[in-house]
Amino acid sequence: MRHSSSQQATALSRLMYRIPGQTYLWFAVVIFGASSAVTRKITEIGAQNFIGGQNPISLCNVLFVGNLCALMVLVIIHRQQWYLTALRQRSGQEWRSLIIVAILSGALAPGLVFQALALTQVTNVVLVTRLEPPLTLALSIWLLGDRVNRWEVLGAIAAFVGVGLTIFLQPAREAMMQMGGFHIGVGELLAALSAIALAVSTILGKKRLSQVPLGLYSIVRTGLGTLIFFVLALVLYGRNHFMGVLSPFLWQWMLVYGVIIVVVGQSFWLTGLRASSISTASIVGSFAPIVGIVAAYFILGEVPTLAQYMGGSVILLGLVLSQIGLQRRTYKSALTNAESVPAEQAIEANTGFKGI
């Protein structure tokens, strides 16, 4: 029996190695792209099944429990980097930077995205959070002195204009505020603030945490971010805010959410990265916004508005221009044996919100 099980495991391992890395990346992008629509859908299901006068699948509960699932997956995947010696090797500046990154990208940014999902359409959140890549590019040029080509600059400008069109051409509705003569949706504003927080976090990580192993970085960011989010939610909303977090109904859905989006999505993504080039991962990851918009249509029935069509078209143009620039920079780096853009950074910037 043991021999048979061993043979089956070996056969499965060989089959996985035969599957192209791009296939794993595409599956992961489909999962990550649909995560916003899936998150909104399961909260709507929870709203139809109140327990004790509360929605057991509230956005805060989903974020908190989803991050716990992600943390467990990250510990398992990167357990070899999680040991006492590695922790002691980190300097005081690195730990301070890790804490700031955890606050920005592990607590503040996802919290803002989840709140935005409660106030506006998923399509708006998907498009507005595309503000992150051009902001990251601008900050990297300003603060880090990075050199980029004109295609990347044009792509960033187009993406920025597309996000602006999406925000300022929104039809009048509730939960809007006036700013500089324009009516801006609160949800869109929160999504933009989330993108800013992620851009600052990315630059800080690139500048001060480049020597920290990816596994240690991910675990600390997710763990501290979850803890900080939990404490902030208790302070802002009261100790009864997480009353439904132990609800069996919540955990039934979070088991599906956690397994598919967190475990399967992250596993496919990491497997695809190891078997693919940086440029391939970046190109595949850039399709996440398109998947998000399509998922919002099929899962939630969201029909794109004129503002979303116009803004989304310009953002897609920006993605194409950025990819041309990245391909040229990667090609030049290969010719000169220069260090290329880390794959993890390209992924974080392109895929956007990944459900956690």
C-alpha positions in Angstrom: 0.0 0.0 0.0 2.8 2.4 0.9 4.6 1.5 -2.3 1.5 2.3 -4.3 1.0 5.6 -2.6 4.6 6.5 -3.2 4.3 5.7 -6.9 1.1 7.8 -7.2 2.9 10.8 -5.5 5.8 10.4 -7.9 3.6 10.2 -10.9 1.7 13.3 -9.7 5.0 15.2 -9.2 6.1 14.3 -12.7 2.8 15.5 -14.1 3.1 18.8 -12.4 6.6 19.3 -13.7 5.4 18.7 -17.2 2.8 21.4 -17.0 4.2 24.7 -18.3 4.8 27.4 -15.8 2.6 29.8 -17.7 -0.4 27.5 -17.1 0.0 27.9 -13.3 0.3 31.7 -13.7 -2.9 31.9 -15.8 -4.8 29.8 -13.3 -3.5 32.0 -10.4 -4.4 35.2 -12.3 -8.0 33.9 -12.9 -8.3 33.2 -9.1 -6.8 36.5 -8.0 -8.7 38.5 -10.6 -12.0 37.1 -9.5 -11.3 37.5 -5.8 -12.9 40.9 -5.4 -16.2 39.7 -7.0 -16.1 36.5 -4.9 -15.5 38.6 -1.8 -18.5 40.8 -2.5 -20.7 37.8 -3.4 -20.1 35.8 -0.2 -20.7 39.0 1.9 -24.1 39.3 0.1 -24.8 35.7 1.0 -24.0 36.5 4.7 -26.3 39.5 4.6 -29.1 37.0 3.8 -28.3 34.8 6.7 -27.9 37.1 9.7 -26.8 35.5 13.0 -27.5 37.4 16.2 -28.4 40.5 14.2 -25.1 40.6 12.4 -23.7 39.5 9.1 -21.4 36.6 10.0 -19.5 37.0 6.6 -18.8 40.7 7.0 -15.9 42.2 5.1 -13.9 42.5 8.3 -14.4 38.9 9.2 -13.5 37.8 5.7 -10.3 39.9 5.7 -9.3 38.7 9.2 -10.0 35.0 8.7 -8.6 35.1 5.1 -5.4 36.6 6.3 -5.1 33.9 9.0 -5.5 31.3 6.2 -2.9 33.1 4.2 -0.5 33.2 7.2 -0.8 29.5 7.7 0.0 28.8 4.0 3.0 31.2 4.0 4.4 29.6 7.1 4.2 26.1 5.5 5.6 27.3 2.2 8.5 29.4 3.7 9.1 27.4 6.9 12.8 27.0 6.0 13.3 30.8 6.3 11.5 31.0 9.7 14.1 30.3 12.3 15.7 32.2 15.2 19.0 32.8 13.5 17.4 34.5 10.5 15.3 36.7 12.8 18.4 37.8 14.8 20.3 38.7 11.6 17.8 41.4 10.8 18.8 44.9 11.9 16.8 47.4 13.9 16.1 49.5 10.8 14.9 46.4 8.9 12.4 45.6 11.7 11.2 49.1 11.9 10.7 49.1 8.1 8.9 45.7 8.3 6.5 47.1 10.9 5.7 50.2 8.7 5.2 47.9 5.6 3.0 45.6 7.6 0.8 48.6 8.7 0.6 50.0 5.1 0.3 46.9 3.0 -0.8 44.3 5.5 -3.5 46.3 7.4 -4.3 49.7 5.9 -4.4 48.9 2.2 -6.5 45.7 2.4 -8.8 47.4 5.0 -9.4 50.3 2.6 -10.0 47.9 -0.3 -12.6 45.9 1.6 -14.3 49.1 2.7 -14.3 50.4 -0.9 -15.9 47.1 -2.0 -18.8 47.9 0.5 -19.4 51.3 -1.0 -18.9 51.0 -4.8 -18.9 48.6 -7.7 -16.2 45.9 -7.9 -15.3 47.2 -11.3 -14.5 50.6 -9.9 -12.3 49.2 -7.2 -10.4 47.0 -9.8 -9.8 50.0 -12.1 -9.0 52.6 -9.5 -6.4 50.4 -7.7 -4.5 50.4 -11.0 -3.2 53.7 -9.7 -0.6 51.7 -7.8 1.8 50.8 -10.7 2.3 54.4 -12.0 2.7 55.7 -8.5 5.3 53.1 -7.7 7.1 53.9 -10.9 7.1 57.7 -10.1 8.3 57.1 -6.6 11.0 54.7 -7.7 12.4 57.4 -10.1 12.1 60.2 -7.5 13.4 58.4 -4.4 15.4 55.5 -5.7 16.9 57.0 -8.9 15.6 54.1 -11.0 16.1 54.5 -14.8 13.1 53.7 -17.0 12.4 54.0 -20.7 9.8 56.2 -22.4 7.4 53.3 -23.0 7.1 52.8 -19.2 6.6 56.5 -18.6 3.9 56.7 -21.3 2.2 53.6 -19.8 2.2 55.1 -16.4 0.8 58.4 -17.7 -2.0 56.5 -19.5 -2.8 54.4 -16.5 -3.0 57.6 -14.3 -5.3 59.3 -16.8 -7.5 56.2 -17.1 -7.9 56.1 -13.3 -8.8 59.8 -13.3 -11.5 59.2 -15.9 -12.9 56.3 -13.9 -13.1 58.5 -10.7 -14.3 61.8 -12.1 -16.8 60.6 -14.7 -18.8 58.5 -12.3 -22.6 59.1 -12.4 -24.1 60.8 -9.3 -25.1 58.4 -6.5 -25.0 58.1 -2.8 -21.8 58.0 -0.8 -20.2 60.7 -2.9 -18.3 63.8 -1.7 -17.3 67.1 -3.3 -13.7 67.8 -3.9 -12.3 70.7 -6.0 -15.6 71.1 -7.8 -15.9 67.4 -8.6 -18.1 64.8 -7.1 -15.9 61.8 -6.1 -17.3 58.5 -4.8 -16.1 57.6 -1.3 -15.4 54.0 -2.4 -13.3 55.2 -5.3 -11.4 57.5 -2.9 -10.7 54.7 -0.5 -9.5 52.5 -3.3 -7.1 55.3 -4.5 -5.8 55.7 -0.9 -5.2 51.9 -0.8 -3.1 52.2 -4.0 -1.1 55.0 -2.5 -0.4 53.0 0.6 0.7 50.0 -1.4 3.0 52.1 -3.6 4.7 53.7 -0.6 5.0 50.2 0.9 6.6 48.8 -2.2 9.2 51.6 -2.4 10.0 51.2 1.3 10.4 47.5 0.9 12.7 48.0 -2.2 14.8 50.5 -0.5 15.3 49.0 3.0 14.2 45.4 2.9 15.9 44.1 -0.3 18.1 41.8 1.9 15.2 40.3 3.8 14.3 36.8 2.5 11.0 36.8 0.7 9.4 34.2 3.0 10.3 36.1 6.2 9.1 39.3 4.6 5.8 37.8 3.6 5.2 36.1 6.9 6.0 39.1 9.1 4.0 41.5 6.8 0.9 39.2 6.8 1.1 38.3 10.5 1.7 41.9 11.8 -0.8 43.3 9.3 -3.5 40.9 10.5 -2.8 41.7 14.2 -2.7 45.5 13.5 -6.0 45.3 11.5 -7.7 43.3 14.3 -6.6 45.9 16.9 -7.6 48.9 14.8 -11.0 47.3 14.0 -11.6 46.7 17.7 -10.7 50.3 18.5 -12.8 51.8 15.7 -15.9 49.6 15.8 -15.9 48.1 19.3 -15.2 44.6 20.8 -18.5 43.2 19.4 -17.4 43.8 15.8 -15.8 40.3 15.4 -18.6 38.5 17.3 -19.4 36.3 14.2 -15.8 35.3 13.6 -16.4 31.9 15.2 -19.6 31.2 13.3 -19.7 27.8 11.6 -21.5 29.5 8.7 -18.6 31.9 8.2 -16.0 29.1 8.4 -17.9 27.0 5.9 -17.5 29.7 3.4 -14.1 30.7 4.4 -12.9 27.2 4.0 -13.8 27.4 0.3 -12.5 31.0 0.1 -9.3 30.2 1.9 -8.6 27.0 0.0 -9.3 28.3 -3.5 -8.0 31.9 -3.3 -5.3 31.7 -0.6 -4.0 28.1 -0.8 -4.5 27.2 -4.5 -4.0 30.7 -5.8 -0.8 31.3 -3.9 0.5 27.8 -4.7 -0.1 28.1 -8.4 1.4 31.6 -8.4 4.6 30.5 -6.7 4.9 27.4 -8.8 4.4 29.4 -12.0 7.0 31.9 -10.9 9.7 29.3 -10.4 9.1 27.9 -13.9 8.7 31.2 -15.8 10.7 34.3 -16.7 10.1 37.7 -15.1 8.6 39.2 -18.3 6.2 36.3 -18.7 5.0 36.6 -15.1 4.5 40.4 -15.6 2.6 39.9 -18.8 0.3 37.3 -17.4 -0.2 39.3 -14.2 -1.3 42.4 -16.2 -4.4 40.5 -17.2 -5.7 40.5 -13.6 -7.8 43.7 -14.0 -9.5 42.3 -17.1 -10.3 39.1 -15.3 -11.7 41.2 -12.4 -14.0 43.1 -14.6 -15.3 40.0 -16.4 -15.8 38.2 -13.0 -17.8 41.2 -11.7 -20.1 40.9 -14.7 -20.7 37.2 -14.5 -20.7 36.8 -10.7 -22.4 40.0 -9.7 -24.1 41.1 -12.9 -22.2 44.5 -12.9 -22.6 46.1 -16.4 -19.7 48.5 -17.0 -20.7 52.2 -17.1 -19.5 54.8 -19.6 -16.9 56.0 -17.1 -15.6 52.4 -16.6 -15.4 51.8 -20.4 -13.5 55.0 -21.0 -11.2 54.7 -18.0 -10.6 51.0 -18.5 -9.7 51.4 -22.1 -7.0 54.0 -21.3 -5.7 51.9 -18.4 -5.4 48.9 -20.8 -3.5 51.1 -23.2 -1.2 52.0 -20.3 -0.7 48.3 -19.5 0.3 47.5 -23.1 2.8 50.4 -23.2 4.2 49.4 -19.9 4.7 45.8 -21.1 6.5 47.0 -24.2 8.8 49.0 -21.9 9.4 46.1 -19.5 10.2 43.8 -22.4 12.8 46.2 -23.8 14.3 46.8 -20.4 14.5 43.0 -19.7 16.1 42.4 -23.1 18.7 45.1 -22.4 19.4 43.6 -18.9 19.9 40.2 -20.5 22.4 41.6 -23.0 24.4 43.5 -20.3 24.0 40.8 -17.6 22.4 43.5 -15.4 20.1 42.7 -12.6 16.5 42.8 -13.8 13.4 43.8 -11.9 12.6 41.2 -9.2 9.7 39.0 -10.2 8.0 39.4 -6.9 7.8 43.2 -7.4 6.4 42.8 -10.9 3.7 40.5 -9.6 2.7 42.7 -6.7 2.3 45.7 -9.0 0.4 43.9 -11.8 -2.0 41.6 -10.0 -3.4 44.0 -7.6 -5.8 42.8 -4.9 -5.5 39.1 -4.4 -8.3 38.5 -1.8 -5.9 38.8 1.2 
